[in-house]
Amino acid sequence: MPENTSSTIPHAVTEALREVIAEAGIDHNADLVARILATGVGLGLDDADRLDLKITSSALSEMRAAFQLFAPYSDVPKVTVFGSARTHQDDALYRLTVDVAAELARRGWMVVTGAGPGIMQAAAEGAGAAQSIGVSIRLPFESKPNAIVAERNVAMKYFFTRKLMLVKESRGFVCLPGGFGTLDEMFELLTLQQTGKADPTPIVLLDRPGGTFWSALERFVHETLSPAGVISPGDFDRVLVTDSTDAAAAAITAFWRNYDSLRWVGGRLVLRLRAAPTDTEIDVLNELFGDLLAGGRIERSAPLDAEVADDDRLSLPRLVMRLDQYRVGSLYRIIRAVNGLASAPADGTLPD
């Protein structure tokens, strides 16, 4: 079935939808709003099962509520903290989470959590109510969000919509030891990064001093998964395993020392930076990462036409390359390199 099913909807209905959109006063992204409405009509024409319609309706409603919650803070960098809801307040991991969240909040970051007890409450406690956002899940045994995020929280029925918001809105992730839910979230982060379905972001696996939770996972990756050929060598290198809150906070902010954002324009990848690299530095980047390219060189560039049309980060210097899309999982290596250039800013403070 083609992705765009609007052709199955009578033309008169399509025109009526456009009129409704115009009457509502919607002129920005009206084409996308029309596609959303047309999809709903299409589901009705498909005689979709009532449960399917309830899932679709709830998911859209939850996403709208979440988008509204996050919208006022779109310019504030956010870090999502994952961890067990079962961690007690007297556990060293709880104090560790409070400390790392407090340090990131001090550096100007907001902390996003699943709004539950345990590690989630510890992260909100460390960041403080003013710099915390919650995305809770409605469960029989977790009936309401913790008090710290109660005024800035969106409740979700479905894990998939909750996970979308916990990942979509953040520019860094800290994972504390946890159970199935935490491991699911952590492995999805790695999958999204490995496959290029999400932009590169820093991921920190934080454990108590002397803890073996994440180091045991690291051994399993290197001793079992990599030799079995089910992952690529170096796939786990994008992750920092540490028991230091200072190292964790530094890894999150340092990732944004020079790297700002990326965009694909056709077959070209554009990296926007905070500082322009020198010719010598560009030569070094090509020497180090030429094997990741589908052809050509990494080059300095003015904003591409598509970026100009969208007024997309035009003031920033940029590098353009034809990255081999089968090697997109290694993009973090290039980002680390541009962050380490002598031309890069001295600190990891995000630009306005």
Secondary structure as the mmCIF struct_conf table of DSSP 4:
data_model
#
loop_
_struct_conf.conf_type_id
_struct_conf.id
_struct_conf.beg_label_comp_id
_struct_conf.beg_label_asym_id
_struct_conf.beg_label_seq_id
_struct_conf.end_label_comp_id
_struct_conf.end_label_asym_id
_struct_conf.end_label_seq_id
BEND BEND1 GLU A 3 GLU A 3
HELX_RH_3T_P HELX_RH_3T_P1 SER A 6 THR A 8
BEND BEND2 ILE A 9 ILE A 9
HELX_RH_AL_P HELX_RH_AL_P1 HIS A 11 GLU A 23
TURN_TY1_P TURN_TY1_P1 ALA A 24 GLY A 25
TURN_TY1_P TURN_TY1_P2 HIS A 28 ASN A 29
HELX_RH_AL_P HELX_RH_AL_P2 ALA A 30 LEU A 45
TURN_TY1_P TURN_TY1_P3 ASP A 46 ASP A 47
HELX_RH_AL_P HELX_RH_AL_P3 ARG A 50 PHE A 70
HELX_RH_3T_P HELX_RH_3T_P2 ALA A 71 TYR A 73
TURN_TY1_P TURN_TY1_P4 SER A 74 ASP A 75
BEND BEND3 VAL A 76 VAL A 76
STRN STRN1 LYS A 78 PHE A 82
TURN_TY1_P TURN_TY1_P5 ALA A 85 ARG A 86
TURN_TY1_P TURN_TY1_P6 GLN A 89 ASP A 90
BEND BEND4 ASP A 91 ASP A 91
HELX_RH_AL_P HELX_RH_AL_P4 ALA A 92 ARG A 106
TURN_TY1_P TURN_TY1_P7 ARG A 107 GLY A 108
STRN STRN2 MET A 110 THR A 113
BEND BEND5 PRO A 117 PRO A 117
TURN_TY1_P TURN_TY1_P8 GLY A 118 GLY A 118
HELX_RH_AL_P HELX_RH_AL_P5 ILE A 119 ALA A 127
HELX_RH_3T_P HELX_RH_3T_P3 ALA A 129 GLN A 131
STRN STRN3 SER A 132 ILE A 137
STRN STRN4 LEU A 139 LEU A 139
TURN_TY1_P TURN_TY1_P9 PRO A 140 PHE A 141
STRN STRN5 GLU A 142 GLU A 142
BEND BEND6 LYS A 144 LYS A 144
TURN_TY1_P TURN_TY1_P10 ALA A 147 GLU A 151
BEND BEND7 ARG A 152 ARG A 152
STRN STRN6 ASN A 153 MET A 156
BEND BEND8 LYS A 157 LYS A 157
HELX_RH_AL_P HELX_RH_AL_P6 PHE A 159 LYS A 168
TURN_TY1_P TURN_TY1_P11 GLU A 169 GLU A 169
BEND BEND9 ARG A 171 ARG A 171
STRN STRN7 PHE A 173 CYS A 175
BEND BEND10 PRO A 177 PRO A 177
BEND BEND11 GLY A 179 GLY A 179
HELX_RH_AL_P HELX_RH_AL_P7 PHE A 180 THR A 195
TURN_TY1_P TURN_TY1_P12 GLY A 196 GLY A 196
BEND BEND12 LYS A 197 ALA A 198
STRN STRN8 ILE A 203 LEU A 206
TURN_TY1_P TURN_TY1_P13 PRO A 209 GLY A 210
HELX_RH_AL_P HELX_RH_AL_P8 PHE A 213 PHE A 220
HELX_RH_PI_P HELX_RH_PI_P1 VAL A 221 LEU A 225
HELX_RH_AL_P HELX_RH_AL_P9 SER A 226 ALA A 228
TURN_TY1_P TURN_TY1_P14 GLY A 229 GLY A 229
BEND BEND13 VAL A 230 ILE A 231
TURN_TY1_P TURN_TY1_P15 PRO A 233 GLY A 234
HELX_RH_3T_P HELX_RH_3T_P4 ASP A 235 ARG A 238
STRN STRN9 VAL A 239 THR A 242
BEND BEND14 ASP A 243 ASP A 243
HELX_RH_AL_P HELX_RH_AL_P10 THR A 245 ALA A 254
TURN_TY1_P TURN_TY1_P16 PHE A 255 TRP A 256
BEND BEND15 ARG A 257 ASN A 258
STRN STRN10 TYR A 259 VAL A 265
TURN_TY1_P TURN_TY1_P17 GLY A 266 GLY A 267
STRN STRN11 ARG A 268 LEU A 273
BEND BEND16 ARG A 274 ALA A 275
HELX_LH_PP_P HELX_LH_PP_P1 ALA A 276 THR A 278
HELX_RH_AL_P HELX_RH_AL_P11 ASP A 279 PHE A 289
HELX_RH_3T_P HELX_RH_3T_P5 GLY A 290 LEU A 292
STRN STRN12 LEU A 293 SER A 301
HELX_LH_PP_P HELX_LH_PP_P2 ALA A 302 LEU A 304
HELX_RH_AL_P HELX_RH_AL_P12 ASP A 305 ALA A 309
TURN_TY1_P TURN_TY1_P18 ASP A 310 ASP A 311
BEND BEND17 ARG A 313 ARG A 313
TURN_TY1_P TURN_TY1_P19 LEU A 314 SER A 315
BEND BEND18 LEU A 316 LEU A 316
STRN STRN13 ARG A 318 LEU A 323
HELX_RH_3T_P HELX_RH_3T_P6 GLN A 325 SER A 330
HELX_RH_AL_P HELX_RH_AL_P13 LEU A 331 ASN A 339
TURN_TY1_P TURN_TY1_P20 GLY A 340 GLY A 340
BEND BEND19 LEU A 341 LEU A 341
TURN_TY1_P TURN_TY1_P21 ALA A 342 SER A 343
BEND BEND20 ALA A 344 ALA A 344
BEND BEND21 ALA A 346 ASP A 347
HELX_LH_PP_P HELX_LH_PP_P3 THR A 349 PRO A 351
#
